[in-house]
Amino acid sequence: MKTYDNGGVAVTIEYERATVRIIDHVPSSERAPYVGIGQLTRLPRGAALLSGFSGQITRAHCWLLLNALLNDGFTVAYMDRLEGHVGPFAERVTEGDFAGLWRVDLSRMCDRRRPRKSAPAAAEATS
């Protein structure tokens, strides 16, 4: 927390932020090595901002993270992505204060998921 004052009054600022670590396996401990990392910032009215992500982040990681946000009561997620990169399951914001970010309506996220590829059917044995 930071405090700013002018000698007569003061304000304090405490930024609410969480670190998200991307793991490429189901860990057996809390301190598992990770392959990606990013920041999650809680915004008003059930919104979250995902920013600064880097590493080996797959669509499966994104799906899991967005579902976790939905289960934690968030309704929308905004993603800050580098130019030329898309936000998985998201739509680009073109107007307003969040123009340039990617937006995911978490309640509609299931509608945007591609079906999981099924394993090839086993060849039937012929006699």
Secondary structure, 3 states (H helix, E strand, C coil): CEEEECCCCEEEECCCEEEEEECCCCCCCCCCCCCEEEEEEEECCCEEEEEEEEECCCHHHHHHHHHHHHHCCCCEEEECCCCCCCCCCCEECCCCCCCCCEEEEHHHHHHHCCCCCCCCCCCCCCC
